[in-house]
Amino acid sequence: QAQVTESGGGLVQTGGSLRLSCVASGFTFSNSVMLWYRQAPGKEREWVGTIGADGDLANYADSVKGRFTMSRDNGKNSFDLQMNNLKPEDTAVYFCRALSPDVWGQGTQVTVSS
């Protein structure tokens, strides 16, 4: 069964950093575009970024551009989100998503204190 599992969330102060990880299983990870989303309390789920299947192309939401960086290791079926210079408005549950097949993780909580 295809699945993706996030980890690495936590509590951090404004200006701090966190690295989220997403591990995939049950499908050919190297064939799938991967994405990060986030959902803040009371708000709709928001797209954060997309990375191509071989990691050569990445796009980011304007709200995180220049602060967040995605990377993937197809040999380890892993997909990371490095978050720097975190702000309180980055507080959300962060979700990993594979496109092929379309599968979502359960999410990991990121809380940024002011």
N, C-alpha and C positions, 0 to 999 in steps of 0.2 A: 504494500500500500504506500502510495506516495505521501510524503509528509516533509514539513520543514519545521524546525524548532529553533526559537530565538533564545538567547541568553545574554547576560551582561548588563542588564538594566540596574538602576540603583538611584541613590540620592547623591547629588553633587551640588556644590555651591556655584553661583553665577561666575562665569569665566572658566569653569573647570572643564574637564574632558571625560568622556566615556567611550568605550568601544563595544558595540553590540556585535554579536555573532549569530549567524543563522546556519544551521547544519541541515543538509538535505539527505533524504534516503528514499528508496523505492522507485526512483526514476533516473533517467540519464541527465544528471545535473548539467553537464557540459553543453547540452542542447538547448537549455532553457534561459531565456531572458529572466533576470531577477529584479525585484523591486522592493523598496521599503516604503511603508506608509506609517502614518501616526494618527492617533485620535486623542484629542484633549477632552477633558470632561465637558459634557454639554455641547460638543461640537461634532461636525461630520468628520469622517475619516478623510485624511489629507495625504495626497501623494508627496513623497519626499524625494525619491530618486529612482532611476532605472539604469541598469548596467547590461550591456550586451552579453551574449552567450560566451564569447571569448574574452570579455573584459576590456575590449579596446574602445568601447564607446560608453559614455556615461552622461546622464543628464540629471540636473538637480532643480528642485523648486527654488524660486528666487529667495524664499525665506531662509534657506540653509546654504545657498551657494557661497563658496569661499570659507565655510566653517565645517561642513561635513564632507567626508570623502568615502566613497564606496570602493571595495576591492573584492575580488573573488579568487579562490584557489580551486580550480576544477579537479585537481588531483586529490583534494581533501573534501570535496563536496561542500565547501564552506563559502560563506558570503558575509562580509563584514561591513559595518558602518562606523567609521571613526568620527566622533563628534567633538569638536573643539569650540572653545569660547561659548559655552552653553549659556542660554538665557532662560529666565523663568517661563517665557512663552514656548520654550521647547518641551515643557512638561507635557507628557502624553504617554499613552501606551503605543509602543512601536511594533509594527507587524512586518514580517518578511512574507513575500509572495513570489511563487514561481508561476511563470506563464504557461509552460508546457511540461506537464499538465498544470492546470490552474488549481493551485493549492495554497492555502494561507496557514501561517502559524497561529499560535494562540496569543502571541504578544508578550512583550516584556515592558515593565513600567520604568519610565525615566522621570525623575522628579528633580527639578532644578530650583534650589532655594535662593531667595534674594538676600 
